[in-house]
């Protein structure tokens, strides 16, 4: 089994159905499979062999999706490379993972790069799409980078079988189907953007290309114009969309049946606003590049569950354990671990990192959390975010949730503050909708938190630095704290 095998079936079954729509350009399923095969054949002719790591440093266009499947078709391993990186960053990543070949944009100076331009396309008809290609379900097919371009990169490696298992979860839990028109509005370099578009093509549905950057109003118009049914957006864009005024009770995305968000968790009031004003079918999706989807907070999950990241997805088991890997009692905070057929077995060529994160078939994402009696998962922060104040464990998420219950606080982040006396003190950063007195916020915390959990200082800021996925760049905030 090779993931690209299904393209043959879809080409026969739905030859005239659009596979990719890119403005006025349409590639049908009948056209998609042959072009993928010709790309794969050309890669073979250029010397690529099964098991080779091949970088993909293309912009968010149809060729990027063709490249994904072409590398899979010829038995290679996809190495995602963000085209926005500097030349030095691209070279470092491709060299680290041993990618001797990279599919790149014109003018991109990457060693061993093949330029995807007019000449590349003009040469394709000469290559036979019927040449023999490998089919090995357990062969590696993608490296899904779990860190950026700084520090030591980690690449969890997924086989064809494991990647397909993630798509089965998307079909069962997220209800993706062949009838969808998926609006691709997030970078294809990111895990969700890559996985959701590839699974849509596997299912025989349609991918509509609408890559960033764009303004919120343009996104709304595109969803309507292309009759999109599903899309994935980062929380940062959802917050910008909520600023758009809509008359009456009509949703901003009236035609969407499914709106997904991942990468960072929305607060309860934001989730309610998205469901009420943007799309009734809103799903908050918690997962990781190493393990895929873990849990979903669905529209029908009540307000009492809004502080959670939802219930476990199809095919995945979740446990909360102590440092000795023993399961804890329901309600206790500990290390989150999960397993399933879509979870990677380890990091590519990195036994040390693999031993730290994978144990007895379980993956440990580094998050702390708890389960309630109904099996809903609640995050308590990253394990490395745990604050140890005077020998007492303090979970930032608890303090953040308390601050967010104040009417004037829009967002909150709590960090450990290095202290000679206590080991760590507590620092809180908040974004407010109105002028809020910091002493009043501290008093608000005292109403529900023990005295040792009250922040040493509460810093009011205009906005939080964030990654492209909407995650708060906590390192930048922590850099502002001078050790006490």
FIROKOL-711090 format. One line per field, with one value per residue (C-alpha): residue number from 0; residue in one letter; x, y, z. Coordinates in pm, whole numbers, plus 32768, in hexadecimal, padded with zeros to 4 digits. Last residue first. Example, Ala and Ser with C-alpha at 12.3 -4.5 7.8 and 13.67 -1.06 7.14 Angstrom:
<nodes>
k: c(1_0)
r: c(s_a)
X: c(8557_84CE)
Y: c(7F96_7E3E)
Z: c(82CA_830C)
</nodes>
This chain:
<nodes>
k: c(483_482_481_480_479_478_477_476_475_474_473_472_471_470_469_468_467_466_465_464_463_462_461_460_459_458_457_456_455_454_453_452_451_450_449_448_447_446_445_444_443_442_441_440_439_438_437_436_435_434_433_432_431_430_429_428_427_426_425_424_423_422_421_420_419_418_417_416_415_414_413_412_411_410_409_408_407_406_405_404_403_402_401_400_399_398_397_396_395_394_393_392_391_390_389_388_387_386_385_384_383_382_381_380_379_378_377_376_375_374_373_372_371_370_369_368_367_366_365_364_363_362_361_360_359_358_357_356_355_354_353_352_351_350_349_348_347_346_345_344_343_342_341_340_339_338_337_336_335_334_333_332_331_330_329_328_327_326_325_324_323_322_321_320_319_318_317_316_315_314_313_312_311_310_309_308_307_306_305_304_303_302_301_300_299_298_297_296_295_294_293_292_291_290_289_288_287_286_285_284_283_282_281_280_279_278_277_276_275_274_273_272_271_270_269_268_267_266_265_264_263_262_261_260_259_258_257_256_255_254_253_252_251_250_249_248_247_246_245_244_243_242_241_240_239_238_237_236_235_234_233_232_231_230_229_228_227_226_225_224_223_222_221_220_219_218_217_216_215_214_213_212_211_210_209_208_207_206_205_204_203_202_201_200_199_198_197_196_195_194_193_192_191_190_189_188_187_186_185_184_183_182_181_180_179_178_177_176_175_174_173_172_171_170_169_168_167_166_165_164_163_162_161_160_159_158_157_156_155_154_153_152_151_150_149_148_147_146_145_144_143_142_141_140_139_138_137_136_135_134_133_132_131_130_129_128_127_126_125_124_123_122_121_120_119_118_117_116_115_114_113_112_111_110_109_108_107_106_105_104_103_102_101_100_99_98_97_96_95_94_93_92_91_90_89_88_87_86_85_84_83_82_81_80_79_78_77_76_75_74_73_72_71_70_69_68_67_66_65_64_63_62_61_60_59_58_57_56_55_54_53_52_51_50_49_48_47_46_45_44_43_42_41_40_39_38_37_36_35_34_33_32_31_30_29_28_27_26_25_24_23_22_21_20_19_18_17_16_15_14_13_12_11_10_9_8_7_6_5_4_3_2_1_0)
r: c(x_x_x_x_x_x_x_x_x_x_x_x_x_x_x_x_x_x_x_x_x_x_x_x_x_x_x_x_x_x_x_x_x_x_x_x_x_x_x_x_x_x_x_x_x_x_x_x_x_x_x_x_x_x_x_x_x_x_x_x_x_x_x_x_x_x_x_x_x_x_x_x_x_x_x_x_x_x_x_x_x_x_x_x_x_x_x_x_x_x_x_x_x_x_x_x_x_x_x_x_x_x_x_x_x_x_x_x_x_x_x_x_x_x_x_x_x_x_x_x_x_x_x_x_x_x_x_x_x_x_x_x_x_x_x_x_x_x_x_x_x_x_x_x_x_x_x_x_x_x_x_x_x_x_x_x_x_x_x_x_x_x_x_x_x_x_x_x_x_x_x_x_x_x_x_x_x_x_x_x_x_x_x_x_x_x_x_x_x_x_x_x_x_x_x_x_x_x_x_x_x_x_x_x_x_x_x_x_x_x_x_x_x_x_x_x_x_x_x_x_x_x_x_x_x_x_x_x_x_x_x_x_x_x_x_x_x_x_x_x_x_x_x_x_x_x_x_x_x_x_x_x_x_x_x_x_x_x_x_x_x_x_x_x_x_x_x_x_x_x_x_x_x_x_x_x_x_x_x_x_x_x_x_x_x_x_x_x_x_x_x_x_x_x_x_x_x_x_x_x_x_x_x_x_x_x_x_x_x_x_x_x_x_x_x_x_x_x_x_x_x_x_x_x_x_x_x_x_x_x_x_x_x_x_x_x_x_x_x_x_x_x_x_x_x_x_x_x_x_x_x_x_x_x_x_x_x_x_x_x_x_x_x_x_x_x_x_x_x_x_x_x_x_x_x_x_x_x_x_x_x_x_x_x_x_x_x_x_x_x_x_x_x_x_x_x_x_x_x_x_x_x_x_x_x_x_x_x_x_x_x_x_x_x_x_x_x_x_x_x_x_x_x_x_x_x_x_x_x_x_x_x_x_x_x_x_x_x_x_x_x_x_x_x_x_x_x_x_x_x_x_x_x_x_x_x_x_x_x_x_x_x_x_x_x_x_x_x_x_x_x_x_x_x_x_x_x_x_x_x_x_x_x_x)
X: c(85CE_8633_85DA_849E_847E_851B_83F4_8309_83DD_83F9_8281_8245_80CC_8047_7F82_8002_80E1_8182_810A_8189_807B_7FBD_7F98_803F_7FD7_80D9_805F_816B_81AF_8088_7FA1_7FCE_806E_7F3B_7E4C_7D6C_7BFB_7BC7_7D3B_7D44_7C49_7D1C_7E47_7D73_7D01_7E6C_7EB6_7DAC_7CF9_7CC8_7BF9_7C0A_7D3C_7E66_7F0C_8069_808F_81D5_81EC_8326_842B_8545_84B0_85D4_86AE_8580_8550_83F0_8310_820B_8097_7FF0_7EA4_7DAC_7C7A_7C75_7B77_7A5D_7B39_7B02_7C3A_7D16_7C97_7CD1_7E37_7E73_7E00_7EBD_8006_8015_80CE_819F_821F_8394_83AC_830F_8336_827E_8226_826D_835A_823A_816A_8026_7F03_7E39_7CE2_7C6F_7B07_7AD5_7983_7A0C_7B12_7C6C_7D9E_7EB9_802B_80BE_8212_8185_81C3_8189_812D_81A5_826F_830F_833B_839F_84F4_8560_850F_85E1_870F_86D1_86CE_86E3_857B_84BA_83EB_82D5_81E4_8079_7F75_7F29_7EE1_7F8A_7F70_802B_7FDB_80B6_8005_7EE8_7DF5_7C83_7C62_7D6D_7EC8_7F50_80B4_81C5_82B8_82AA_8135_8030_7EFE_7E7F_7DF8_7D9B_7D6F_7CB4_7B97_7BCF_7BD3_7AE9_7B15_7C2D_7B95_7B36_79FA_797A_7877_780F_7785_781E_772B_781F_7937_7A74_7B58_7C6D_7DB9_7DF6_7F4C_8052_819F_811B_803C_7ECE_7DAA_7C8F_7B8F_7A61_7969_7830_7755_7837_78A0_77B9_7728_7827_794D_78C0_7898_79FE_7A79_79BE_7A59_7BBE_7C4E_7D64_7E97_7F13_7DBB_7C79_7B74_7A3F_7945_77F8_7869_7769_76FF_7862_7817_76E4_7591_74DC_74AB_75BD_7724_783E_79A0_7A77_7A34_7AF8_7C31_7C0E_7BDD_7D19_7DEC_7D49_7DD2_7CE0_7C86_7B75_7A3F_7912_799A_78A6_79C5_7928_78AC_79F4_7AAD_79D7_7A16_7B8B_7B92_7AE1_7BEA_7D07_7DF4_7F55_7F1E_7EC2_7D6D_7D87_7C40_7C6E_7B5A_7AE7_7B65_7BB3_7D2B_7D16_7C70_7D6B_7E8A_7DEB_7DA2_7EFD_7FC8_7F01_7EEB_805F_80DC_81A0_8059_801F_7EB7_7D8A_7D4F_7BD6_7B5D_7A3A_7997_78C3_79D9_79CD_7A60_798E_7A80_7A6A_7A47_7AE8_7BF3_7C3F_7C63_7D53_7E30_7E34_7EA5_7FD8_8027_8006_80D9_81E2_821B_8366_8372_8470_850F_85DE_86FC_86EA_8655_859E_8455_83F7_831D_837A_8292_8375_82A3_8296_8349_8312_8216_8109_81FF_8194_82B4_8287_829F_828A_812E_814D_8259_8328_8347_820A_82B9_83CC_82F8_828B_83F0_8451_832F_839A_83CA_853F_85F4_86CE_880E_8899_8786_879B_8631_8623_84FF_843F_84BB_849F_85BE_86BA_87D9_86F7_87D1_86F8_87F4_8862_86FE_86C0_8806_87E0_8681_86E7_8810_873D_864A_84FE_83BD_83C3_8381_8428_8356_842B_8360_83FD_841D_836B_832B_81B9_81F9_82E1_81E1_80C7_8161_81E8_808D_8010_8128_80ED_7F8A_8008_8075_81DE_82DA_83F9_83BF_84F2_852D_85AE_8609_8566_8505_85FF_8632_8727_869D_85E2_8534_84CC_844A_8379_82E6_828A_81F0_812B_80A5_803E_7F89_7ECC_7E5B_7DC3_7CA1_7C7D_7C43_7D36_7C86_7D2E_7C54_7CBB_7D68_7C6F_7CFE_7C5B_7B33_7A4E_7A70_7B29_7A61_7A76_7B9B_7C71_7BFD_7C77_7DCA_7DEC_7DB3_7F07_7FAE_7FA8_8077_8000)
Y: c(8EF3_8E8B_8F98_8F3C_8FC7_8E8E_8DCA_8E85_8E34_8CC8_8CB6_8CE9_8CC2_8BC7_8C56_8B65_8C72_8C9E_8DA0_8ECD_8F2E_9075_91C9_915C_9169_90C4_901C_8FED_8EF0_8E2C_8D8F_8C15_8C11_8CC1_8BAF_8C0C_8C65_8DBE_8E04_8E0C_8F2A_8FE3_8FC5_9048_916F_91BC_91BE_92C5_9288_9385_92D0_91A6_911E_904D_8FA4_8F2F_8E77_8E32_8D2D_8CFB_8BF1_8B5A_8C06_8CD8_8CFC_8D2E_8CD8_8D41_8C21_8C86_8CD7_8D47_8DFF_8E74_8F59_8FD3_90E2_8FFC_8F30_8DBD_8DC1_8DFD_8CBB_8BF5_8C73_8C13_8AAE_8A98_8AF9_89BB_89EA_88D4_892B_8918_8A8C_8AE0_89D6_8A59_895B_89F0_88D1_87DE_88B7_893D_88B9_8836_879E_865A_85E4_847A_84B2_8493_859D_856B_8634_86EA_8727_8741_86BB_85FC_84A6_8396_8238_80EE_808D_81E6_82F8_845E_8442_8303_83A4_84D5_83F6_8311_842A_83A4_8409_8436_831B_8223_8325_831F_82D0_816F_81EB_8258_836E_840C_8539_8571_85B4_866F_859F_85AB_8437_837D_835D_8257_81E5_8263_8299_8412_8402_83A9_8439_8356_837D_826E_82C9_820B_830A_8451_8482_8580_86F6_87EF_885D_89B6_89AE_8873_8923_89E9_88AE_87C7_87E0_88AB_87AA_87C7_86CA_85EE_854F_8596_854B_84A9_8543_8683_86BA_86BB_8786_87E2_88EF_88AA_89AF_8939_8A63_8B47_8CB4_8D70_8C84_8B6B_8C5E_8D2C_8BF9_8B91_8CEE_8CE8_8B9A_8BF6_8B74_8A72_8A8E_89C8_895B_89ED_8948_89D2_88D4_8902_8A3E_8AEE_8C04_8C5C_8DAC_8D0E_8DAE_8E2C_8F94_9077_8FFD_90D0_9058_9058_8EE6_8EA6_8F36_8E4B_8D24_8D8A_8D7C_8C33_8B82_8B1F_89D0_89B5_88F4_8923_8A1A_8AA1_8B40_8C9C_8C79_8C04_8D01_8E22_8DC7_8DA9_8EFC_8F98_8F0B_8FA6_8EC3_8E3E_8D1D_8C07_8BD4_8A8B_89CC_8857_8775_861A_84C7_8442_843C_85A1_8610_8545_8600_8752_8701_8672_878F_88B2_8805_87BC_8911_8935_8945_8AA2_8AE2_8B42_89FB_8A0B_88A2_885E_872F_861A_8516_8526_85C8_856B_85F3_84B6_83AA_8442_84FD_83C4_8303_8414_83DA_8265_82BB_8367_8236_8141_8216_8229_8354_83E5_84D9_85E2_86A4_87DB_8834_89A5_8AA2_8A5F_89FD_88CD_879A_8757_865F_8571_84B9_8370_825F_80FD_8030_8029_7FC7_8008_805D_80F5_804E_8129_817C_82F7_82F0_842E_8500_85C2_8653_871E_8855_8859_8864_8969_8A48_8A44_8955_897E_8844_8895_87D6_88ED_89EC_8B40_8B8E_8C5D_8B9D_8AE7_899E_8824_87AA_8692_861E_8623_859D_860A_8703_8770_87C7_8883_894A_89A1_8A24_8AF6_8B8A_8BE0_8C99_8BFA_8C63_8B30_8A5B_8909_87CF_8693_858C_8432_8385_8251_82C9_830C_83B5_84B2_84EA_850A_8629_86C5_86D3_8784_8887_88AC_891F_8A50_8AAB_8AFC_89E7_8973_87FB_873C_85D7_84CF_8395_8250_81E7_8277_83CD_83CA_84D6_83C9_8361_84C8_84D7_83A0_8434_8577_84A7_83DB_8512_859C_8458_8451_85BE_85C1_84D2_8566_86B5_87D9_892A_8A7C_8BB3_8BFE_8AC0_89A1_884B_86F2_8761_863E_85DA_8491_842A_82AE_826E_838E_8346_81DF_8244_834F_823E_81A5_82EE_828F_8159_8000)
Z: c(901E_8EBF_8DBB_8CFF_8B9D_8B08_8B93_8AAB_8979_89E5_8A0E_889A_88B8_87BB_8699_8593_84F8_864C_8744_8806_88FE_88E4_898D_8AD0_8C3F_8D22_8E61_8F6A_907F_8FF8_9100_910F_926B_92F9_928D_916B_914D_91E5_91EF_9071_9064_9164_907B_8F5E_9032_9086_8F12_8ED1_8D89_8C72_8B6F_8A86_8B37_8ACA_8BF1_8C50_8D9B_8E53_8F65_9035_9003_90D1_9202_927D_9147_9068_8EF8_8E87_8E1A_8D1F_8D0E_8BCB_8BBB_8AB5_8AA2_8C09_8C66_8CD0_8DBB_8D7C_8CA6_8DD5_8E74_8D35_8D25_8E90_8E54_8D0A_8DB2_8E87_8FD0_906A_91C6_9220_9273_9126_9019_8EE8_8DDD_8C86_8C2E_8C5B_8B76_8BFD_8CCA_8BA7_8BE1_8B3B_8B43_8BAB_8C4D_8DB0_8D67_8CD3_8D33_8C8A_8C5D_8B01_8A96_896D_8A0D_8907_8978_88E2_8A14_8A32_892B_8982_8A2B_8979_882A_887C_88C1_8797_8697_8533_84E8_862A_86B6_867E_85F3_8668_855E_85D8_8738_8879_8978_8A98_8B6D_8C9D_8DE3_8E83_8F54_8EF8_8EB1_8F76_8EE0_8DF0_8E39_8D4F_8E74_8E3F_8E75_8D73_8CC7_8BB2_8A50_8955_87E5_86D2_86B0_8768_88E1_897D_898F_89BA_8B05_8B89_8AB4_8B5F_8C3C_8B09_8A6F_896E_884A_8776_879C_886E_87CA_8853_87F3_8683_85F2_86CE_8671_85D2_86FE_875A_87D6_86E6_873E_8663_85E5_852F_858A_84C0_84E8_85D5_86D8_86BF_86AD_87CE_88A7_8862_88B5_8A00_8A5B_8A02_88BD_88C8_87EE_86C1_864B_85C8_84EF_8442_83BB_8309_825D_8182_826E_82CD_8376_8416_83DB_8511_84A4_8422_8432_84C1_8487_85C2_85F3_84B3_8551_867B_8591_84D3_8611_8676_8540_842F_8392_8289_8225_8141_8043_7F40_7E7C_7E85_7FEB_8084_7FAC_802A_8196_8153_80A7_81D3_82BD_81F1_8139_8159_8142_8050_7FAE_7EF2_7EDA_7F1B_7E94_7EFF_7E8D_7FE7_7FA2_7F23_8067_8131_808C_80D0_823D_8282_81ED_827B_83CC_83E0_8371_822C_816A_81F7_826A_8191_80D8_80A9_80A6_7FBC_8057_7FBB_7FC8_8144_827C_83AB_84B4_8583_8476_833E_8401_84CB_8384_8313_8441_83F3_8290_831F_83F1_82CE_81E3_82F2_83D3_8448_8569_8504_861D_85D9_86C3_871D_8630_84E9_857F_864A_8619_84AF_8409_834E_824D_818C_824F_81C9_828E_8183_8072_7F0C_7E23_7CC6_7B73_7A3F_79BF_79D0_78BF_78BA_777F_77D3_7909_785F_7821_798E_7A0F_790C_7975_7AE0_7C01_7C40_7CB0_7DDC_7E2B_7F07_7F4D_7EA6_7E56_7D18_7C85_7D99_7E28_7E1A_7EF2_7EB8_7F94_80C7_81E1_8303_838F_8232_81CA_8310_8308_8197_81C8_82F2_8236_8107_81E8_823B_8189_80A6_81DB_81AD_81DD_81B2_80F6_80F4_7FA4_7F22_7DBE_7E04_7F55_7EB1_7D9E_7E9D_7F58_7E18_7D7C_7EB4_7E9E_7D2A_7D73_7E2E_7F8D_7F39_7F0B_7FE5_7FD3_8048_7FD9_80CB_8008_8077_7F19_7E1E_7D80_7C5D_7B76_7AB5_7BF6_7C37_7AD1_7B09_7C45_7B92_7A7A_7B76_7C25_7ACF_7A7D_7BCB_7BC2_7A66_7AA3_7BFD_7B53_7B5A_7B42_7B09_7B1C_7C88_7CF7_7D05_7D4E_7D2F_7C5F_7BFB_7A8D_7AC3_7BF7_7C06_7B1F_7B9B_7CFF_7CE8_7C5C_7D6A_7E6D_7E1D_7E82_7FF0_7F9E_8000)
</nodes>
